[in-house]
Amino acid sequence: MSSSPALSFTVTYRGTSHALSLLSDTTISVLQTRLEELTNVPPALQKLIYKGKNLFGTDTQDRETTTLAQSGFKNGLKIQMLGSTSQELTSLQSTENEQRTRERILRERALKAPTKLRSTGTSSSALFTYRFHQLTPLAHLPNPSGALALLTKLSEDPAIQHIMQLHKFSVGVLTELAPHEHPELLGLNVNAGQAIKLRLRTDRYDGFRLYKDVRRVLCHELTHNVWGAHDENFKELNSKLNREVAEFERAAAQGTHYLDRPDEVYEPSSELEAEAHSHVLGGGSAPGLGPAMDDTREERRRRVLAATMARLRKEEEELEQSCGTRPGGT
């Protein structure tokens, strides 16, 4: 009969708390089996987070012999568990298979009959060069199929595709950052486009961040494909990308095609028009834009763009503090 004391602790998984009481000399593998019975999360995908660290460690071979006491378990611990269920893994695999099938069909069509895109004049074969070549959600986090859907939406966003073709951006892997592993970061560009990592999830893992916020971080990280440091060169290109996204979407909303011509003029939406008037009225007339009334079409366009870019520049300053990309490294 074992003389080791019992340890009582709580493991919370997706809002449900599980009170456990096990002997201190119980091995990690036994605990993992018990957690799988409770949550349907396979042991290989289980992570127990306490004060930002994984109590299971990284060496899976030692879990057959390592005890709870040796791993730092104590009475009264309240632990957060992360991991995907078996059903979610099956769904994720199915979604990935569908994505690969779709890409194969599109690739075969492009090889047989290359066409031109009306929006940018780019051959469809370029779509397979200037794109995100792989989408990878983190399988150990909740709802990986939802994360993959968000990564897919970003990769297929017409405005993002437009600037990638325009600037010849190619990204090896588009993936995500785990909030508990990188709490200070919203984005990271590894080796000028080898991989881009984005914070998709809320800090509490109860959902995903707003799409437009994530996309704005993506534009920031795409800029790091060219410039590493957050210097004036970086800021100029990043502002240009944000402006091109805004112009593309305004043109698309009005049913026109964005042709990337110097004389291209678009009519702004009522939302942007209201924003521009608010900007001018709140801070006086913007330099060089003239009065807000009786504008010509071009003056109206410049005013709207100035208001939009002023807002984006302010947001970009905040993003720089949450970007992990540094020159000469990641």
C-alpha positions as CSV (number, residue, x, y, z in Angstrom):
1,M,0.0,0.0,0.0
2,S,1.4,3.4,-1.0
3,S,2.3,5.8,1.7
4,S,2.6,8.8,-0.6
5,P,0.2,11.7,0.2
6,A,-2.8,12.6,-2.0
7,L,-2.7,15.8,-4.1
8,S,-6.0,17.6,-4.8
9,F,-6.0,20.1,-7.7
10,T,-8.4,21.5,-10.3
11,V,-8.0,21.3,-14.1
12,T,-10.1,23.7,-16.1
13,Y,-10.8,22.9,-19.8
14,R,-12.9,25.2,-21.9
15,G,-14.8,26.6,-19.0
16,T,-15.4,23.3,-17.2
17,S,-13.5,22.5,-14.0
18,H,-12.5,19.0,-13.1
19,A,-11.5,18.4,-9.4
20,L,-8.9,15.6,-9.2
21,S,-7.3,13.9,-6.2
22,L,-4.4,11.6,-7.0
23,L,-1.4,10.2,-5.0
24,S,1.7,12.3,-5.3
25,D,3.7,9.3,-6.8
26,T,1.1,8.9,-9.7
27,T,2.9,9.2,-13.0
28,I,2.1,11.9,-15.6
29,S,0.9,9.2,-18.1
30,V,-1.7,8.0,-15.6
31,L,-3.0,11.6,-15.2
32,Q,-3.1,12.1,-18.9
33,T,-5.2,9.0,-19.3
34,R,-7.6,10.3,-16.7
35,L,-7.8,13.7,-18.5
36,E,-8.5,12.0,-21.8
37,E,-11.4,10.2,-20.2
38,L,-12.8,13.5,-18.9
39,T,-12.1,15.7,-22.0
40,N,-11.5,13.5,-25.0
41,V,-8.2,15.2,-25.6
42,P,-5.4,12.7,-26.6
43,P,-2.4,12.8,-24.2
44,A,-0.1,13.9,-27.0
45,L,-2.1,17.2,-27.4
46,Q,-2.6,17.9,-23.7
47,K,-1.0,21.0,-22.2
48,L,-1.4,21.9,-18.5
49,I,-0.6,25.6,-18.1
50,Y,0.3,27.0,-14.7
51,K,1.9,30.5,-14.4
52,G,2.7,30.4,-18.1
53,K,4.5,27.1,-18.0
54,N,3.5,23.6,-19.2
55,L,3.6,21.3,-16.2
56,F,4.0,18.3,-18.5
57,G,7.2,19.6,-20.0
58,T,8.4,18.7,-23.4
59,D,9.9,15.2,-23.0
60,T,7.1,12.7,-23.7
61,Q,9.3,9.7,-22.9
62,D,9.7,10.6,-19.3
63,R,6.0,10.8,-18.6
64,E,5.8,7.0,-17.9
65,T,8.1,7.4,-14.9
66,T,7.9,11.1,-13.8
67,T,5.5,11.6,-10.9
68,L,3.1,14.5,-10.1
69,A,5.3,15.6,-7.2
70,Q,8.4,15.7,-9.5
71,S,6.5,17.8,-12.0
72,G,5.6,20.4,-9.4
73,F,2.0,19.5,-8.6
74,K,0.8,20.7,-5.2
75,N,-2.4,20.8,-3.2
76,G,-4.9,23.5,-4.3
77,L,-3.4,24.2,-7.8
78,K,-5.8,25.6,-10.3
79,I,-4.5,24.6,-13.7
80,Q,-5.6,25.6,-17.3
81,M,-5.7,22.8,-19.8
82,L,-5.3,23.3,-23.6
83,G,-5.7,20.8,-26.4
84,S,-7.9,19.7,-29.2
85,T,-10.3,16.8,-29.0
86,S,-10.2,13.7,-31.2
87,Q,-13.3,14.9,-33.1
88,E,-11.7,18.3,-33.8
89,L,-8.6,16.6,-35.2
90,T,-10.7,14.6,-37.5
91,S,-12.5,17.7,-38.7
92,L,-9.2,19.6,-39.1
93,Q,-7.8,16.7,-41.2
94,S,-10.9,16.7,-43.4
95,T,-10.7,20.5,-43.9
96,E,-7.0,20.3,-44.8
97,N,-7.7,17.5,-47.3
98,E,-10.4,19.6,-48.9
99,Q,-8.0,22.6,-49.1
100,R,-5.3,20.5,-50.7
101,T,-7.8,19.1,-53.2
102,R,-9.0,22.6,-54.1
103,E,-5.4,23.8,-54.6
104,R,-4.6,20.9,-56.8
105,I,-7.6,21.5,-59.0
106,L,-6.8,25.2,-59.3
107,R,-3.1,24.4,-60.1
108,E,-4.1,22.0,-62.8
109,R,-6.5,24.5,-64.3
110,A,-3.8,27.2,-64.3
111,L,-1.4,24.9,-66.1
112,K,-3.9,24.0,-68.7
113,A,-5.4,27.4,-69.4
114,P,-3.7,30.4,-67.8
115,T,-5.9,33.5,-67.7
116,K,-5.5,37.0,-66.5
117,L,-7.1,38.6,-63.4
118,R,-9.2,41.6,-64.2
119,S,-8.4,43.2,-60.9
120,T,-4.5,43.3,-61.2
121,G,-3.7,42.1,-64.7
122,T,-1.6,39.3,-63.1
123,S,-1.5,35.8,-64.7
124,S,-3.3,33.2,-62.6
125,S,0.0,31.2,-62.5
126,A,1.4,34.1,-60.3
127,L,-1.3,33.2,-57.8
128,F,0.6,30.1,-57.0
129,T,3.9,32.0,-56.5
130,Y,2.8,35.1,-54.6
131,R,0.6,33.6,-51.9
132,F,0.7,31.8,-48.5
133,H,2.0,28.4,-49.4
134,Q,0.9,26.6,-46.3
135,L,-1.7,27.3,-43.6
136,T,-1.0,25.8,-40.2
137,P,-3.2,26.2,-37.1
138,L,-1.9,25.1,-33.7
139,A,-3.4,21.7,-33.2
140,H,-2.9,21.7,-29.4
141,L,-5.1,24.8,-29.0
142,P,-8.9,24.8,-28.8
143,N,-10.9,24.6,-32.1
144,P,-8.1,24.2,-34.6
145,S,-10.7,24.0,-37.4
146,G,-11.9,27.4,-36.5
147,A,-8.3,28.8,-36.6
148,L,-7.8,27.1,-40.0
149,A,-11.0,28.8,-41.2
150,L,-9.7,32.2,-40.1
151,L,-6.2,31.6,-41.7
152,T,-8.0,30.5,-44.9
153,K,-10.2,33.7,-44.9
154,L,-7.0,35.8,-44.5
155,S,-5.2,34.0,-47.3
156,E,-8.3,34.3,-49.7
157,D,-9.1,37.9,-48.8
158,P,-9.2,39.7,-52.2
159,A,-7.5,42.8,-50.8
160,I,-4.7,40.8,-49.3
161,Q,-4.3,38.8,-52.5
162,H,-4.2,42.1,-54.4
163,I,-1.3,43.5,-52.4
164,M,0.6,40.2,-52.5
165,Q,0.4,40.1,-56.3
166,L,1.2,43.8,-56.6
167,H,4.3,43.6,-54.4
168,K,5.3,40.0,-55.2
169,F,5.0,38.8,-51.6
170,S,5.4,35.1,-51.0
171,V,5.0,33.5,-47.5
172,G,6.0,30.0,-46.7
173,V,3.7,29.3,-43.7
174,L,0.9,31.4,-42.3
175,T,0.3,30.2,-38.7
176,E,-0.8,31.4,-35.3
177,L,0.8,32.5,-32.0
178,A,-0.5,31.0,-28.7
179,P,-1.4,33.8,-26.3
180,H,0.0,32.0,-23.3
181,E,3.3,31.4,-25.0
182,H,3.8,34.9,-26.5
183,P,1.5,37.2,-24.4
184,E,3.3,40.3,-25.5
185,L,3.1,39.7,-29.3
186,L,0.4,40.1,-31.9
187,G,2.5,39.1,-34.9
188,L,5.9,37.8,-36.0
189,N,7.6,37.5,-39.4
190,V,10.3,34.8,-39.5
191,N,13.2,35.3,-42.0
192,A,11.4,37.8,-44.3
193,G,8.5,35.6,-45.2
194,Q,9.6,32.1,-44.3
195,A,6.7,32.1,-41.9
196,I,4.2,34.7,-40.5
197,K,2.6,34.1,-37.1
198,L,-0.5,36.0,-36.0
199,R,-2.4,36.2,-32.7
200,L,-5.7,34.8,-33.7
201,R,-7.2,34.0,-30.3
202,T,-8.4,36.0,-27.3
203,D,-6.3,35.8,-24.2
204,R,-8.8,33.5,-22.5
205,Y,-9.1,31.2,-25.5
206,D,-12.9,31.7,-25.6
207,G,-12.9,32.9,-29.2
208,F,-11.0,34.7,-32.0
209,R,-9.9,38.3,-32.3
210,L,-11.8,40.7,-34.7
211,Y,-11.0,39.8,-38.3
212,K,-10.0,43.4,-39.3
213,D,-7.6,43.7,-36.4
214,V,-5.9,40.4,-37.3
215,R,-5.7,41.5,-41.0
216,R,-4.1,44.8,-40.0
217,V,-1.4,42.9,-38.1
218,L,-1.0,40.7,-41.2
219,C,-0.3,43.8,-43.4
220,H,2.3,44.9,-40.8
221,E,4.0,41.5,-40.9
222,L,3.9,41.4,-44.7
223,T,5.9,44.7,-44.7
224,H,8.6,42.8,-42.8
225,N,9.1,40.7,-46.0
226,V,11.0,43.8,-47.3
227,W,12.1,45.8,-44.2
228,G,13.2,44.4,-40.9
229,A,13.4,47.4,-38.7
230,H,10.5,49.7,-37.9
231,D,12.2,52.6,-39.6
232,E,10.9,55.2,-42.1
233,N,11.3,52.8,-45.0
234,F,9.1,50.3,-43.1
235,K,6.5,52.9,-42.2
236,E,6.3,54.2,-45.8
237,L,5.6,50.7,-47.2
238,N,3.3,49.7,-44.5
239,S,1.2,52.8,-45.0
240,K,1.1,52.1,-48.7
241,L,-0.2,48.6,-48.1
242,N,-2.9,49.8,-45.8
243,R,-3.9,52.5,-48.3
244,E,-4.0,49.9,-51.2
245,V,-6.2,47.6,-49.1
246,A,-8.5,50.5,-48.3
247,E,-8.7,51.6,-51.9
248,F,-9.2,48.1,-53.2
249,E,-12.1,47.5,-50.9
250,R,-13.8,50.8,-51.6
251,A,-13.6,50.1,-55.3
252,A,-14.9,46.6,-54.8
253,A,-17.8,47.8,-52.7
254,Q,-18.9,50.0,-55.6
255,G,-18.6,47.2,-58.1
256,T,-15.6,48.6,-60.0
257,H,-12.3,46.9,-60.8
258,Y,-9.1,48.1,-59.2
259,L,-6.6,48.5,-62.0
260,D,-3.7,50.1,-60.1
261,R,-3.5,53.1,-62.5
262,P,-2.2,56.5,-61.4
263,D,-5.5,58.1,-62.6
264,E,-7.7,55.6,-60.8
265,V,-10.4,57.4,-58.8
266,Y,-12.9,55.7,-56.5
267,E,-15.9,57.0,-54.7
268,P,-15.6,56.5,-50.9
269,S,-18.3,54.8,-48.9
270,S,-20.6,56.7,-46.6
271,E,-18.7,55.3,-43.7
272,L,-15.4,56.6,-44.8
273,E,-16.9,59.9,-45.8
274,A,-18.3,60.4,-42.3
275,E,-15.0,59.5,-40.8
276,A,-13.3,62.1,-43.0
277,H,-15.7,64.9,-42.0
278,S,-15.2,63.9,-38.3
279,H,-11.4,64.1,-38.8
280,V,-11.6,67.6,-40.4
281,L,-14.2,69.0,-38.0
282,G,-12.4,67.6,-35.0
283,G,-9.0,68.9,-35.7
284,G,-9.5,71.7,-38.2
285,S,-8.9,71.5,-41.9
286,A,-6.2,69.0,-42.9
287,P,-3.2,70.7,-44.5
288,G,-3.6,71.0,-48.2
289,L,-7.1,69.6,-48.4
290,G,-9.0,72.9,-48.4
291,P,-12.6,73.3,-47.0
292,A,-14.9,70.4,-46.4
293,M,-17.7,71.8,-48.5
294,D,-18.0,71.9,-52.3
295,D,-15.1,69.6,-52.9
296,T,-14.2,68.3,-56.2
297,R,-14.2,64.5,-56.7
298,E,-10.4,64.3,-56.3
299,E,-10.4,66.6,-53.2
300,R,-13.0,64.4,-51.6
301,R,-10.9,61.3,-52.3
302,R,-7.8,62.9,-50.8
303,R,-9.6,64.0,-47.7
304,V,-11.1,60.5,-47.1
305,L,-7.7,58.9,-47.6
306,A,-6.0,61.4,-45.3
307,A,-8.5,60.6,-42.5
308,T,-8.2,56.9,-43.0
309,M,-4.4,56.9,-43.1
310,A,-4.2,59.1,-40.0
311,R,-6.2,56.5,-38.1
312,L,-4.1,53.7,-39.5
313,R,-0.9,55.4,-38.6
314,K,-2.0,55.7,-35.0
315,E,-3.0,52.1,-34.9
316,E,0.3,51.1,-36.5
317,E,2.3,52.8,-33.8
318,E,0.5,50.6,-31.3
319,L,1.1,47.5,-33.4
320,E,4.9,48.1,-33.5
321,Q,5.0,47.5,-29.7
322,S,3.4,44.1,-30.2
323,C,5.5,42.9,-33.2
324,G,8.2,40.4,-32.5
325,T,10.1,40.9,-35.8
326,R,13.6,42.3,-35.5
327,P,16.2,43.0,-38.1
328,G,18.8,40.4,-38.6
329,G,16.7,37.7,-37.1
330,T,13.0,36.9,-37.0
